[in-house]
Amino acid sequence: NVDEKMSYYTDLNVFGLDQLEQIKRGLEFEMDVSLYAKPQFSKQQMMEILNGLRLGLDVSWYANPAFSLDQMEAIKGGLEDGLDVSLYAKPELPVEEMDRIYDILIQQQDEDMENIKKILNL
């Protein structure tokens, strides 16, 4: 029951209303909200993690309060594109550097696909 589970999070008295709203959304979607039900996450960070869960992504790569929202979005984008995000899922990297690595990985992925097509005569 969503309401019963919500009372647990409400009774902790550590979440703002916006955060509780995101926890409730996750419970309604039957997601594992324990991955983001942490007071250190902003509402927007919680939303980004919830969106990743709903897409079936491995959000453990970015469900870390040390990441900014922009960094989380960069990592989530790489996961959506099937990239090896381990190369840039590091809180100490500025988002601009993450984006640069993402672009290199996408370019490499495109080149690999072209080579495969040539080999298979497609």
C-alpha distance (Angstrom), angle and dihedral (degrees) to the residues before:
residue distance angle dihedral
N1 . . .
V2 3.80 . .
D3 3.80 94.7 .
E4 3.80 92.8 53.1
K5 3.79 91.6 49.9
M6 3.80 90.8 45.8
S7 3.78 91.7 54.3
Y8 3.81 88.1 60.6
Y9 3.82 92.0 55.8
T10 3.81 93.0 41.2
D11 3.81 92.2 50.2
L12 3.80 91.0 55.4
N13 3.82 87.8 71.1
V14 3.81 92.9 -151.3
F15 3.82 101.2 102.1
G16 3.78 130.0 79.8
L17 3.80 121.0 -133.0
D18 3.83 91.9 -100.3
Q19 3.79 90.9 52.9
L20 3.81 92.2 47.1
E21 3.81 88.3 51.8
Q22 3.83 90.2 57.4
I23 3.78 92.0 46.8
K24 3.80 89.6 51.5
R25 3.82 91.4 49.2
G26 3.80 89.8 53.0
L27 3.78 92.3 49.3
E28 3.80 90.4 49.1
F29 3.82 88.8 53.8
E30 3.83 88.5 47.0
M31 3.80 91.9 -119.4
D32 3.80 127.4 152.6
V33 3.80 97.0 -99.5
S34 3.82 91.5 179.4
L35 3.82 86.0 84.0
Y36 3.79 91.2 67.7
A37 3.82 107.9 12.3
K38 3.78 91.6 108.2
P39 3.80 123.6 122.4
Q40 3.82 90.3 -133.5
F41 3.82 90.3 70.1
S42 3.78 119.8 85.0
K43 3.79 120.0 -133.7
Q44 3.82 88.9 -102.5
Q45 3.80 93.1 51.1
M46 3.80 89.7 49.4
M47 3.81 89.5 51.0
E48 3.82 91.1 51.1
I49 3.80 91.5 51.5
L50 3.80 92.4 45.2
N51 3.81 90.6 50.2
G52 3.80 89.6 52.0
L53 3.79 91.3 49.7
R54 3.78 90.6 50.9
L55 3.81 89.2 52.4
G56 3.81 90.9 50.9
L57 3.81 93.6 -114.4
D58 3.80 124.8 152.2
V59 3.79 94.9 -107.9
S60 3.80 91.7 -180.0
W61 3.82 84.6 90.0
Y62 3.79 91.1 69.0
A63 3.82 108.2 12.7
N64 3.78 89.8 108.7
P65 3.81 123.7 113.7
A66 3.82 88.6 -141.2
F67 3.83 88.0 74.4
S68 3.79 120.0 82.9
L69 3.79 118.6 -131.8
D70 3.82 89.9 -103.7
Q71 3.80 91.0 52.4
M72 3.80 90.5 49.0
E73 3.81 90.2 51.6
A74 3.82 91.0 50.4
I75 3.81 91.8 51.3
K76 3.80 93.3 44.3
G77 3.81 89.5 51.1
G78 3.79 90.8 53.3
L79 3.79 91.3 49.5
E80 3.80 90.3 50.2
D81 3.82 89.0 52.2
G82 3.81 93.1 48.1
L83 3.81 94.5 -113.7
D84 3.79 127.8 152.9
V85 3.79 96.4 -104.9
S86 3.81 91.7 -179.9
L87 3.80 85.5 86.7
Y88 3.80 92.3 66.2
A89 3.81 110.1 11.4
K90 3.78 91.8 109.6
P91 3.81 121.9 124.7
E92 3.80 92.0 -143.5
L93 3.82 92.3 61.7
P94 3.80 115.0 92.6
V95 3.80 112.8 -122.8
E96 3.82 89.9 -113.9
E97 3.80 89.6 61.1
M98 3.80 90.4 46.4
D99 3.80 89.3 52.8
R100 3.82 91.1 49.3
I101 3.82 91.5 52.2
Y102 3.82 90.2 45.2
D103 3.82 90.1 53.8
I104 3.82 91.4 50.0
L105 3.82 91.2 49.7
I106 3.83 92.0 49.1
Q107 3.81 90.6 49.2
Q108 3.81 90.5 49.6
Q109 3.81 90.6 48.2
D110 3.82 90.3 52.2
E111 3.82 92.0 48.3
D112 3.81 90.9 49.0
M113 3.82 90.3 52.4
E114 3.80 91.3 50.1
N115 3.82 90.4 51.0
I116 3.81 91.0 49.6
K117 3.81 90.5 50.9
K118 3.83 90.5 50.8
I119 3.81 92.0 49.4
L120 3.80 91.3 49.3
N121 3.83 92.5 42.2
L122 3.81 92.5 -122.9
